[in-house]
Amino acid sequence: MRRILAYSIALCSLTACGDNQSDQYAQADSNAEAGFGLPVLTNPESPVTYPVGLYEQEVEASVILRLFVTDQGVIVPESTRVVESSGYAALDSAALAGVSSMSFAPAREDGRAVAAMFLQPIHFRHPARSESGETP
């Protein structure tokens, strides 16, 4: 289990505004070549809701969560933790609230489904700032 834990501490990408799963699939593919594949988010759209007040203020930040997914792809809610805060309690809370709606395909090791703990960044990006080329 420790070996699986060590392999699975990696960053996948989930964006709270927009769809950016291609980076996640690329990361999963590169790990799969090494015999280990991270859990893959299967939601067609982000289940994380951008808090209205912060969206209107065009606040951008990222939250990093630690998640544990079973070999059935089920998130173990009591294992979810904020590893790195965004600096905004509302964004951290929104990221945590979205976890219950996330669906994952389990991690894979040598073709077998395995449980894994991993880091999941949640990026809150405002489209108006992205279009103007501003960076957070």
VENLINMO-V912948 format. One record per pair of residues at least 24 apart in sequence whose ideal C-beta (glycine too) atoms are under 8 Angstrom apart, sorted by the first residue. I is the first residue (numbers start at 0). J is the second residue. If there is no record, write none. Layout:
# VENLINMO-V912948
[[I	J] [I	J]]
This chain:
# VENLINMO-V912948
[[0	114] [3	35] [3	106] [3	108] [3	113] [3	114] [3	115] [4	115] [4	116] [6	30] [6	33] [6	35] [6	108] [6	115] [7	35] [7	37] [7	38] [7	106] [7	115] [7	116] [7	117] [8	116] [8	117] [8	118] [9	37] [9	117] [9	118] [10	63] [10	118] [10	119] [10	120] [11	37] [11	38] [11	39] [11	40] [11	117] [11	118] [11	119] [11	120] [12	120] [12	122] [13	40] [13	45] [13	47] [13	119] [13	120] [13	121] [13	122] [14	45] [14	121] [14	122] [14	124] [15	45] [15	47] [15	48] [15	49] [15	93] [15	94] [15	97] [15	121] [15	122] [15	123] [15	124] [16	45] [16	49] [16	54] [16	123] [16	124] [16	125] [16	126] [17	45] [17	124] [17	126] [17	129] [18	44] [18	45] [19	122] [31	107] [34	108] [34	109] [35	106] [35	107] [35	108] [36	106] [36	107] [36	108] [37	106] [37	115] [37	117] [38	66] [38	68] [38	72] [38	103] [38	104] [38	105] [38	106] [38	115] [38	117] [39	103] [39	104] [40	101] [40	102] [40	103] [41	72] [41	102] [41	103] [41	104] [42	100] [42	101] [42	102] [45	97] [46	97] [46	100] [46	101] [47	93] [47	94] [47	96] [47	97] [47	121] [47	123] [48	93] [48	96] [48	97] [49	93] [49	123] [49	125] [50	89] [50	90] [50	92] [50	93] [52	89] [53	87] [53	89] [53	90] [53	123] [54	125] [57	125] [57	127] [57	128] [58	87] [58	90] [58	123] [58	125] [59	123] [59	124] [59	125] [59	128] [59	135] [60	85] [60	86] [60	87] [60	90] [60	123] [60	135] [61	85] [61	120] [61	121] [61	122] [61	123] [61	135] [62	90] [62	91] [62	94] [62	120] [62	121] [62	123] [63	118] [63	119] [63	120] [63	121] [64	94] [64	95] [64	98] [64	118] [64	119] [64	120] [64	121] [65	116] [65	117] [65	118] [65	119] [66	98] [66	101] [66	116] [66	117] [66	118] [66	119] [67	114] [67	115] [67	116] [68	103] [68	105] [68	106] [68	114] [68	115] [68	117] [69	105] [69	114] [70	105] [70	106] [70	111] [70	112] [70	113] [70	114] [71	105] [71	112] [72	102] [72	103] [72	104] [72	105] [72	112] [73	103] [74	98] [74	99] [74	101] [74	103] [78	116] [82	118] [85	123] [90	121] [90	123] [93	123] [94	121] [97	121]]
